[in-house]
Amino acid sequence: MLWCSGGCLVDVVPLMLHPVPPFIVAAEASGVASCLRLLVPATILLFCCLDTWTALRSSIIVLDTVESLFIPFALSSIAYCLLVIFRMLLGMVFHARMIDVADFNQNS
């Protein structure tokens, strides 16, 4: 217990470290760690704040559902980014050809 400046008692519980789930390790290794910033606090809340098995089980089911939805979402996001890059490259090639045609017509 600590006494804070406002005149209240604060119970300090040390944070217990738990093993990192494998999907977080894999996601960090693949470079999508920024997408998991919301899942890590949920995992910490799951392990540190819940003390009944029923709540723990339902939270595990929710996290498992989020994990199973995360992989298709990440793959679709990567596919969309690649599609946008491909369209930009096509646009650049098209405009470069238009400039070449305009220069050729001007020099003729």
N, CA, C and O atoms as CSV, one atom per row, in Angstrom:
chain,resi,resn,atom,element,x,y,z
A,1,MET,N,N,0.845,-1.181,0.000
A,1,MET,CA,C,0.000,0.000,0.000
A,1,MET,C,C,0.889,1.242,0.000
A,1,MET,O,O,1.896,1.307,0.705
A,2,LEU,N,N,0.494,2.213,-0.799
A,2,LEU,CA,C,1.199,3.488,-0.860
A,2,LEU,C,C,0.230,4.610,-0.535
A,2,LEU,O,O,-0.964,4.525,-0.823
A,3,TRP,N,N,0.757,5.649,0.061
A,3,TRP,CA,C,-0.045,6.823,0.369
A,3,TRP,C,C,0.211,7.842,-0.722
A,3,TRP,O,O,1.348,8.278,-0.902
A,4,CYS,N,N,-0.853,8.241,-1.475
A,4,CYS,CA,C,-0.657,9.221,-2.544
A,4,CYS,C,C,-0.911,10.617,-2.012
A,4,CYS,O,O,-1.423,10.781,-0.904
A,5,SER,N,N,-0.549,11.642,-2.810
A,5,SER,CA,C,-0.610,13.026,-2.344
A,5,SER,C,C,-2.042,13.505,-2.115
A,5,SER,O,O,-2.249,14.463,-1.371
A,6,GLY,N,N,-3.017,12.876,-2.722
A,6,GLY,CA,C,-4.408,13.289,-2.536
A,6,GLY,C,C,-5.030,12.745,-1.260
A,6,GLY,O,O,-6.199,13.018,-0.986
A,7,GLY,N,N,-4.290,11.995,-0.486
A,7,GLY,CA,C,-4.800,11.456,0.762
A,7,GLY,C,C,-5.513,10.123,0.604
A,7,GLY,O,O,-6.418,9.812,1.378
A,8,CYS,N,N,-5.124,9.342,-0.371
A,8,CYS,CA,C,-5.767,8.049,-0.580
A,8,CYS,C,C,-4.726,6.944,-0.532
A,8,CYS,O,O,-3.541,7.178,-0.770
A,9,LEU,N,N,-5.173,5.765,-0.229
A,9,LEU,CA,C,-4.292,4.610,-0.230
A,9,LEU,C,C,-4.363,3.925,-1.588
A,9,LEU,O,O,-5.446,3.717,-2.136
A,10,VAL,N,N,-3.220,3.584,-2.113
A,10,VAL,CA,C,-3.153,2.913,-3.405
A,10,VAL,C,C,-2.512,1.561,-3.194
A,10,VAL,O,O,-1.435,1.462,-2.605
A,11,ASP,N,N,-3.163,0.528,-3.667
A,11,ASP,CA,C,-2.622,-0.819,-3.574
A,11,ASP,C,C,-1.780,-1.085,-4.814
A,11,ASP,O,O,-2.291,-1.036,-5.932
A,12,VAL,N,N,-0.524,-1.360,-4.630
A,12,VAL,CA,C,0.388,-1.591,-5.745
A,12,VAL,C,C,0.583,-3.094,-5.904
A,12,VAL,O,O,1.080,-3.767,-5.001
A,13,VAL,N,N,0.185,-3.609,-7.064
A,13,VAL,CA,C,0.347,-5.026,-7.371
A,13,VAL,C,C,1.387,-5.138,-8.475
A,13,VAL,O,O,1.223,-4.535,-9.536
A,14,PRO,N,N,2.445,-5.891,-8.251
A,14,PRO,CA,C,3.449,-6.009,-9.312
A,14,PRO,C,C,2.870,-6.713,-10.533
A,14,PRO,O,O,2.084,-7.652,-10.406
A,15,LEU,N,N,3.264,-6.248,-11.715
A,15,LEU,CA,C,2.795,-6.833,-12.972
A,15,LEU,C,C,3.466,-8.179,-13.181
A,15,LEU,O,O,4.692,-8.290,-13.148
A,16,MET,N,N,2.656,-9.190,-13.394
A,16,MET,CA,C,3.202,-10.525,-13.647
A,16,MET,C,C,3.458,-10.677,-15.137
A,16,MET,O,O,2.595,-10.358,-15.954
A,17,LEU,N,N,4.619,-11.155,-15.487
A,17,LEU,CA,C,4.955,-11.354,-16.889
A,17,LEU,C,C,4.515,-12.741,-17.325
A,17,LEU,O,O,4.761,-13.736,-16.643
A,18,HIS,N,N,3.867,-12.783,-18.467
A,18,HIS,CA,C,3.386,-14.041,-19.024
A,18,HIS,C,C,4.033,-14.250,-20.382
A,18,HIS,O,O,4.457,-13.283,-21.016
A,19,PRO,N,N,4.117,-15.475,-20.836
A,19,PRO,CA,C,4.698,-15.714,-22.161
A,19,PRO,C,C,3.876,-15.031,-23.250
A,19,PRO,O,O,2.648,-14.977,-23.178
A,20,VAL,N,N,4.567,-14.516,-24.249
A,20,VAL,CA,C,3.900,-13.834,-25.354
A,20,VAL,C,C,3.263,-14.884,-26.259
A,20,VAL,O,O,3.909,-15.868,-26.619
A,21,PRO,N,N,1.984,-14.677,-26.632
A,21,PRO,CA,C,1.336,-15.645,-27.530
A,21,PRO,C,C,2.070,-15.742,-28.864
A,21,PRO,O,O,2.635,-14.753,-29.332
A,22,PRO,N,N,2.068,-16.919,-29.480
A,22,PRO,CA,C,2.832,-17.121,-30.714
A,22,PRO,C,C,2.396,-16.228,-31.866
A,22,PRO,O,O,3.219,-15.856,-32.701
A,23,PHE,N,N,1.091,-15.870,-31.925
A,23,PHE,CA,C,0.670,-15.047,-33.056
A,23,PHE,C,C,1.241,-13.634,-32.955
A,23,PHE,O,O,1.449,-12.980,-33.977
A,24,ILE,N,N,1.499,-13.153,-31.727
A,24,ILE,CA,C,2.118,-11.833,-31.575
A,24,ILE,C,C,3.573,-11.899,-32.011
A,24,ILE,O,O,4.059,-10.987,-32.681
A,25,VAL,N,N,4.269,-12.955,-31.645
A,25,VAL,CA,C,5.667,-13.115,-32.059
A,25,VAL,C,C,5.760,-13.189,-33.574
A,25,VAL,O,O,6.623,-12.549,-34.175
A,26,ALA,N,N,4.873,-13.968,-34.202
A,26,ALA,CA,C,4.894,-14.104,-35.663
A,26,ALA,C,C,4.555,-12.784,-36.336
A,26,ALA,O,O,5.162,-12.432,-37.347
A,27,ALA,N,N,3.594,-12.050,-35.787
A,27,ALA,CA,C,3.208,-10.781,-36.394
A,27,ALA,C,C,4.319,-9.750,-36.253
A,27,ALA,O,O,4.568,-8.981,-37.182
A,28,GLU,N,N,4.994,-9.722,-35.095
A,28,GLU,CA,C,6.099,-8.786,-34.934
A,28,GLU,C,C,7.241,-9.138,-35.870
A,28,GLU,O,O,7.906,-8.247,-36.397
A,29,ALA,N,N,7.479,-10.426,-36.084
A,29,ALA,CA,C,8.544,-10.841,-36.992
A,29,ALA,C,C,8.207,-10.481,-38.430
A,29,ALA,O,O,9.111,-10.248,-39.233
A,30,SER,N,N,6.915,-10.431,-38.773
A,30,SER,CA,C,6.531,-10.125,-40.150
A,30,SER,C,C,6.329,-8.633,-40.381
A,30,SER,O,O,5.999,-8.235,-41.498
A,31,GLY,N,N,6.514,-7.806,-39.376
A,31,GLY,CA,C,6.460,-6.362,-39.572
A,31,GLY,C,C,5.093,-5.737,-39.408
A,31,GLY,O,O,4.899,-4.602,-39.843
A,32,VAL,N,N,4.143,-6.413,-38.806
A,32,VAL,CA,C,2.822,-5.822,-38.608
A,32,VAL,C,C,2.546,-5.616,-37.119
A,32,VAL,O,O,1.406,-5.737,-36.671
A,33,ALA,N,N,3.589,-5.306,-36.360
A,33,ALA,CA,C,3.427,-5.149,-34.912
A,33,ALA,C,C,2.546,-3.961,-34.568
A,33,ALA,O,O,1.885,-3.968,-33.529
A,34,SER,N,N,2.523,-2.940,-35.417
A,34,SER,CA,C,1.704,-1.774,-35.105
A,34,SER,C,C,0.223,-2.108,-35.100
A,34,SER,O,O,-0.561,-1.437,-34.428
A,35,CYS,N,N,-0.171,-3.139,-35.843
A,35,CYS,CA,C,-1.580,-3.536,-35.863
A,35,CYS,C,C,-1.982,-4.225,-34.568
A,35,CYS,O,O,-3.171,-4.330,-34.266
A,36,LEU,N,N,-1.023,-4.685,-33.816
A,36,LEU,CA,C,-1.332,-5.453,-32.610
A,36,LEU,C,C,-1.315,-4.607,-31.349
A,36,LEU,O,O,-1.429,-5.149,-30.250
A,37,ARG,N,N,-1.176,-3.298,-31.475
A,37,ARG,CA,C,-1.079,-2.462,-30.280
A,37,ARG,C,C,-2.337,-2.525,-29.433
A,37,ARG,O,O,-2.279,-2.298,-28.224
A,38,LEU,N,N,-3.469,-2.829,-30.044
A,38,LEU,CA,C,-4.702,-2.957,-29.271
A,38,LEU,C,C,-4.859,-4.335,-28.657
A,38,LEU,O,O,-5.558,-4.485,-27.655
A,39,LEU,N,N,-4.224,-5.340,-29.234
A,39,LEU,CA,C,-4.371,-6.692,-28.703
A,39,LEU,C,C,-3.506,-6.935,-27.477
A,39,LEU,O,O,-3.883,-7.704,-26.592
A,40,VAL,N,N,-2.350,-6.287,-27.418
A,40,VAL,CA,C,-1.447,-6.512,-26.286
A,40,VAL,C,C,-2.059,-6.017,-24.980
A,40,VAL,O,O,-2.012,-6.752,-23.993
A,41,PRO,N,N,-2.645,-4.787,-24.914
A,41,PRO,CA,C,-3.304,-4.404,-23.658
A,41,PRO,C,C,-4.453,-5.333,-23.290
A,41,PRO,O,O,-4.693,-5.587,-22.110
A,42,ALA,N,N,-5.168,-5.847,-24.301
A,42,ALA,CA,C,-6.258,-6.779,-24.000
A,42,ALA,C,C,-5.709,-8.059,-23.395
A,42,ALA,O,O,-6.320,-8.641,-22.499
A,43,THR,N,N,-4.550,-8.501,-23.887
A,43,THR,CA,C,-3.934,-9.705,-23.333
A,43,THR,C,C,-3.467,-9.462,-21.901
A,43,THR,O,O,-3.633,-10.322,-21.037
A,44,ILE,N,N,-2.886,-8.294,-21.652
A,44,ILE,CA,C,-2.442,-7.960,-20.289
A,44,ILE,C,C,-3.650,-7.894,-19.359
A,44,ILE,O,O,-3.603,-8.403,-18.239
A,45,LEU,N,N,-4.742,-7.262,-19.828
A,45,LEU,CA,C,-5.960,-7.213,-19.023
A,45,LEU,C,C,-6.482,-8.612,-18.747
A,45,LEU,O,O,-6.925,-8.916,-17.640
A,46,LEU,N,N,-6.427,-9.451,-19.753
A,46,LEU,CA,C,-6.911,-10.821,-19.616
A,46,LEU,C,C,-6.167,-11.563,-18.517
A,46,LEU,O,O,-6.789,-12.230,-17.690
A,47,PHE,N,N,-4.847,-11.455,-18.500
A,47,PHE,CA,C,-4.062,-12.222,-17.544
A,47,PHE,C,C,-3.973,-11.566,-16.171
A,47,PHE,O,O,-3.829,-12.270,-15.172
A,48,CYS,N,N,-4.055,-10.243,-16.090
A,48,CYS,CA,C,-3.792,-9.563,-14.820
A,48,CYS,C,C,-5.052,-9.191,-14.043
A,48,CYS,O,O,-5.029,-9.169,-12.813
A,49,CYS,N,N,-6.143,-8.901,-14.734
A,49,CYS,CA,C,-7.298,-8.343,-14.037
A,49,CYS,C,C,-8.445,-9.322,-13.835
A,49,CYS,O,O,-9.280,-9.111,-12.956
A,50,LEU,N,N,-8.505,-10.363,-14.612
A,50,LEU,CA,C,-9.614,-11.298,-14.475
A,50,LEU,C,C,-9.207,-12.458,-13.572
A,50,LEU,O,O,-8.111,-13.003,-13.703
A,51,ASP,N,N,-10.088,-12.827,-12.667
A,51,ASP,CA,C,-9.703,-13.877,-11.733
A,51,ASP,C,C,-10.679,-15.045,-11.711
A,51,ASP,O,O,-10.476,-15.979,-10.936
A,52,THR,N,N,-11.719,-15.035,-12.521
A,52,THR,CA,C,-12.617,-16.185,-12.561
A,52,THR,C,C,-12.433,-16.919,-13.877
A,52,THR,O,O,-12.179,-16.295,-14.908
A,53,TRP,N,N,-12.558,-18.226,-13.852
A,53,TRP,CA,C,-12.324,-19.025,-15.056
A,53,TRP,C,C,-13.378,-18.744,-16.119
A,53,TRP,O,O,-13.069,-18.784,-17.310
A,54,THR,N,N,-14.635,-18.455,-15.713
A,54,THR,CA,C,-15.685,-18.182,-16.699
A,54,THR,C,C,-15.348,-16.935,-17.506
A,54,THR,O,O,-15.437,-16.937,-18.734
A,55,ALA,N,N,-14.964,-15.876,-16.810
A,55,ALA,CA,C,-14.584,-14.646,-17.514
A,55,ALA,C,C,-13.333,-14.884,-18.343
A,55,ALA,O,O,-13.222,-14.389,-19.464
A,56,LEU,N,N,-12.399,-15.636,-17.797
A,56,LEU,CA,C,-11.164,-15.928,-18.516
A,56,LEU,C,C,-11.452,-16.733,-19.778
A,56,LEU,O,O,-10.883,-16.458,-20.834
A,57,ARG,N,N,-12.330,-17.721,-19.672
A,57,ARG,CA,C,-12.655,-18.568,-20.826
A,57,ARG,C,C,-13.341,-17.760,-21.925
A,57,ARG,O,O,-12.999,-17.897,-23.100
A,58,SER,N,N,-14.309,-16.918,-21.550
A,58,SER,CA,C,-14.993,-16.112,-22.564
A,58,SER,C,C,-14.036,-15.117,-23.207
A,58,SER,O,O,-14.146,-14.837,-24.401
A,59,SER,N,N,-13.103,-14.582,-22.432
A,59,SER,CA,C,-12.124,-13.655,-22.999
A,59,SER,C,C,-11.164,-14.374,-23.934
A,59,SER,O,O,-10.758,-13.821,-24.956
A,60,ILE,N,N,-10.801,-15.606,-23.588
A,60,ILE,CA,C,-9.942,-16.390,-24.485
A,60,ILE,C,C,-10.668,-16.655,-25.800
A,60,ILE,O,O,-10.058,-16.598,-26.867
A,61,ILE,N,N,-11.957,-16.941,-25.731
A,61,ILE,CA,C,-12.739,-17.168,-26.954
A,61,ILE,C,C,-12.763,-15.899,-27.801
A,61,ILE,O,O,-12.605,-15.963,-29.020
A,62,VAL,N,N,-12.960,-14.738,-27.155
A,62,VAL,CA,C,-12.973,-13.466,-27.894
A,62,VAL,C,C,-11.616,-13.214,-28.530
A,62,VAL,O,O,-11.543,-12.860,-29.707
A,63,LEU,N,N,-10.527,-13.393,-27.762
A,63,LEU,CA,C,-9.193,-13.164,-28.316
A,63,LEU,C,C,-8.874,-14.150,-29.426
A,63,LEU,O,O,-8.206,-13.794,-30.397
A,64,ASP,N,N,-9.341,-15.382,-29.296
A,64,ASP,CA,C,-9.118,-16.371,-30.344
A,64,ASP,C,C,-9.859,-15.974,-31.618
A,64,ASP,O,O,-9.343,-16.145,-32.722
A,65,THR,N,N,-11.070,-15.444,-31.461
A,65,THR,CA,C,-11.826,-14.969,-32.627
A,65,THR,C,C,-11.120,-13.795,-33.286
A,65,THR,O,O,-11.015,-13.735,-34.511
A,66,VAL,N,N,-10.632,-12.855,-32.468
A,66,VAL,CA,C,-9.906,-11.705,-33.019
A,66,VAL,C,C,-8.653,-12.176,-33.741
A,66,VAL,O,O,-8.329,-11.677,-34.818
A,67,GLU,N,N,-7.945,-13.139,-33.149
A,67,GLU,CA,C,-6.734,-13.667,-33.783
A,67,GLU,C,C,-7.064,-14.330,-35.114
A,67,GLU,O,O,-6.338,-14.150,-36.092
A,68,SER,N,N,-8.157,-15.097,-35.163
A,68,SER,CA,C,-8.505,-15.782,-36.408
A,68,SER,C,C,-8.957,-14.796,-37.474
A,68,SER,O,O,-8.795,-15.066,-38.664
A,69,LEU,N,N,-9.522,-13.657,-37.075
A,69,LEU,CA,C,-9.921,-12.642,-38.050
A,69,LEU,C,C,-8.757,-11.750,-38.456
A,69,LEU,O,O,-8.799,-11.126,-39.516
A,70,PHE,N,N,-7.716,-11.682,-37.625
A,70,PHE,CA,C,-6.604,-10.771,-37.893
A,70,PHE,C,C,-5.811,-11.189,-39.127
A,70,PHE,O,O,-5.422,-10.339,-39.927
A,71,ILE,N,N,-5.568,-12.483,-39.288
A,71,ILE,CA,C,-4.732,-12.956,-40.401
A,71,ILE,C,C,-5.380,-12.652,-41.752
A,71,ILE,O,O,-4.698,-12.111,-42.621
A,72,PRO,N,N,-6.676,-12.974,-41.983
A,72,PRO,CA,C,-7.269,-12.578,-43.272
A,72,PRO,C,C,-7.306,-11.070,-43.470
A,72,PRO,O,O,-7.128,-10.583,-44.586
A,73,PHE,N,N,-7.542,-10.315,-42.370
A,73,PHE,CA,C,-7.553,-8.855,-42.489
A,73,PHE,C,C,-6.182,-8.339,-42.899
A,73,PHE,O,O,-6.080,-7.469,-43.764
A,74,ALA,N,N,-5.127,-8.869,-42.285
A,74,ALA,CA,C,-3.771,-8.438,-42.637
A,74,ALA,C,C,-3.443,-8.803,-44.077
A,74,ALA,O,O,-2.854,-7.999,-44.799
A,75,LEU,N,N,-3.819,-10.010,-44.504
A,75,LEU,CA,C,-3.547,-10.420,-45.883
A,75,LEU,C,C,-4.321,-9.567,-46.876
A,75,LEU,O,O,-3.782,-9.190,-47.916
A,76,SER,N,N,-5.578,-9.257,-46.570
A,76,SER,CA,C,-6.351,-8.418,-47.490
A,76,SER,C,C,-5.794,-7.003,-47.535
A,76,SER,O,O,-5.815,-6.368,-48.589
A,77,SER,N,N,-5.293,-6.494,-46.401
A,77,SER,CA,C,-4.686,-5.162,-46.392
A,77,SER,C,C,-3.416,-5.135,-47.229
A,77,SER,O,O,-3.177,-4.186,-47.976
A,78,ILE,N,N,-2.603,-6.177,-47.104
A,78,ILE,CA,C,-1.377,-6.252,-47.904
A,78,ILE,C,C,-1.722,-6.349,-49.384
A,78,ILE,O,O,-1.088,-5.694,-50.212
A,79,ALA,N,N,-2.723,-7.162,-49.726
A,79,ALA,CA,C,-3.138,-7.295,-51.131
A,79,ALA,C,C,-3.655,-5.967,-51.668
A,79,ALA,O,O,-3.370,-5.609,-52.811
A,80,TYR,N,N,-4.413,-5.231,-50.856
A,80,TYR,CA,C,-4.923,-3.935,-51.297
A,80,TYR,C,C,-3.780,-2.946,-51.521
A,80,TYR,O,O,-3.787,-2.204,-52.504
A,81,CYS,N,N,-2.800,-2.931,-50.616
A,81,CYS,CA,C,-1.640,-2.038,-50.784
A,81,CYS,C,C,-0.876,-2.377,-52.059
A,81,CYS,O,O,-0.456,-1.476,-52.785
A,82,LEU,N,N,-0.693,-3.662,-52.338
A,82,LEU,CA,C,-0.007,-4.061,-53.573
A,82,LEU,C,C,-0.806,-3.646,-54.803
A,82,LEU,O,O,-0.224,-3.240,-55.808
A,83,LEU,N,N,-2.125,-3.742,-54.737
A,83,LEU,CA,C,-2.968,-3.317,-55.850
A,83,LEU,C,C,-2.844,-1.816,-56.089
A,83,LEU,O,O,-2.755,-1.378,-57.235
A,84,VAL,N,N,-2.839,-1.027,-55.018
A,84,VAL,CA,C,-2.690,0.425,-55.152
A,84,VAL,C,C,-1.332,0.765,-55.752
A,84,VAL,O,O,-1.242,1.629,-56.625
A,85,ILE,N,N,-0.271,0.095,-55.296
A,85,ILE,CA,C,1.070,0.342,-55.844
A,85,ILE,C,C,1.108,-0.025,-57.326
A,85,ILE,O,O,1.693,0.703,-58.127
A,86,PHE,N,N,0.491,-1.149,-57.698
A,86,PHE,CA,C,0.462,-1.569,-59.100
A,86,PHE,C,C,-0.272,-0.543,-59.957
A,86,PHE,O,O,0.180,-0.216,-61.054
A,87,ARG,N,N,-1.405,-0.030,-59.464
A,87,ARG,CA,C,-2.149,0.988,-60.217
A,87,ARG,C,C,-1.343,2.275,-60.352
A,87,ARG,O,O,-1.377,2.919,-61.401
A,88,MET,N,N,-0.619,2.653,-59.304
A,88,MET,CA,C,0.222,3.854,-59.390
A,88,MET,C,C,1.312,3.670,-60.438
A,88,MET,O,O,1.592,4.585,-61.213
A,89,LEU,N,N,1.930,2.483,-60.462
A,89,LEU,CA,C,2.966,2.220,-61.465
A,89,LEU,C,C,2.392,2.255,-62.875
A,89,LEU,O,O,3.023,2.792,-63.786
A,90,LEU,N,N,1.201,1.688,-63.068
A,90,LEU,CA,C,0.561,1.751,-64.380
A,90,LEU,C,C,0.288,3.197,-64.786
A,90,LEU,O,O,0.494,3.573,-65.940
A,91,GLY,N,N,-0.169,3.994,-63.844
A,91,GLY,CA,C,-0.409,5.413,-64.127
A,91,GLY,C,C,0.869,6.141,-64.495
A,91,GLY,O,O,0.872,6.971,-65.404
A,92,MET,N,N,1.958,5.837,-63.796
A,92,MET,CA,C,3.244,6.479,-64.107
A,92,MET,C,C,3.714,6.089,-65.503
A,92,MET,O,O,4.187,6.938,-66.258
A,93,VAL,N,N,3.587,4.806,-65.853
A,93,VAL,CA,C,3.996,4.353,-67.189
A,93,VAL,C,C,3.130,5.010,-68.254
A,93,VAL,O,O,3.643,5.438,-69.288
A,94,PHE,N,N,1.824,5.096,-68.018
A,94,PHE,CA,C,0.922,5.716,-68.986
A,94,PHE,C,C,1.289,7.179,-69.210
A,94,PHE,O,O,1.356,7.634,-70.351
A,95,HIS,N,N,1.529,7.920,-68.124
A,95,HIS,CA,C,1.871,9.338,-68.263
A,95,HIS,C,C,3.233,9.510,-68.918
A,95,HIS,O,O,3.427,10.442,-69.699
A,96,ALA,N,N,4.176,8.630,-68.616
A,96,ALA,CA,C,5.491,8.717,-69.265
A,96,ALA,C,C,5.355,8.487,-70.766
A,96,ALA,O,O,6.016,9.161,-71.556
A,97,ARG,N,N,4.514,7.551,-71.163
A,97,ARG,CA,C,4.301,7.311,-72.603
A,97,ARG,C,C,3.612,8.499,-73.252
A,97,ARG,O,O,3.947,8.867,-74.378
A,98,MET,N,N,2.656,9.102,-72.560
A,98,MET,CA,C,1.975,10.279,-73.111
A,98,MET,C,C,2.958,11.427,-73.310
A,98,MET,O,O,2.884,12.145,-74.307
A,99,ILE,N,N,3.884,11.602,-72.357
A,99,ILE,CA,C,4.897,12.652,-72.494
A,99,ILE,C,C,5.818,12.341,-73.662
A,99,ILE,O,O,6.179,13.240,-74.421
A,100,ASP,N,N,6.205,11.073,-73.818
A,100,ASP,CA,C,7.053,10.684,-74.956
A,100,ASP,C,C,6.352,10.947,-76.281
A,100,ASP,O,O,6.971,11.445,-77.221
A,101,VAL,N,N,5.068,10.619,-76.364
A,101,VAL,CA,C,4.308,10.860,-77.600
A,101,VAL,C,C,4.213,12.351,-77.875
A,101,VAL,O,O,4.353,12.778,-79.022
A,102,ALA,N,N,3.977,13.155,-76.834
A,102,ALA,CA,C,3.889,14.603,-77.020
A,102,ALA,C,C,5.229,15.170,-77.479
A,102,ALA,O,O,5.268,16.029,-78.360
A,103,ASP,N,N,6.330,14.694,-76.888
A,103,ASP,CA,C,7.659,15.156,-77.317
A,103,ASP,C,C,7.945,14.735,-78.751
A,103,ASP,O,O,8.509,15.514,-79.519
A,104,PHE,N,N,7.568,13.523,-79.123
A,104,PHE,CA,C,7.796,13.033,-80.486
A,104,PHE,C,C,7.000,13.866,-81.493
A,104,PHE,O,O,7.508,14.220,-82.557
A,105,ASN,N,N,5.738,14.175,-81.145
A,105,ASN,CA,C,4.908,14.984,-82.045
A,105,ASN,C,C,5.432,16.407,-82.149
A,105,ASN,O,O,5.328,17.028,-83.206
A,106,GLN,N,N,5.994,16.930,-81.069
A,106,GLN,CA,C,6.513,18.300,-81.088
A,106,GLN,C,C,7.798,18.378,-81.908
A,106,GLN,O,O,8.032,19.376,-82.589
A,107,ASN,N,N,8.632,17.344,-81.855
A,107,ASN,CA,C,9.900,17.340,-82.590
A,107,ASN,C,C,9.708,17.008,-84.064
A,107,ASN,O,O,10.612,17.274,-84.856
A,108,SER,N,N,8.591,16.448,-84.465
A,108,SER,CA,C,8.386,16.061,-85.863
A,108,SER,C,C,8.045,17.232,-86.745
A,108,SER,O,O,7.845,17.061,-87.947
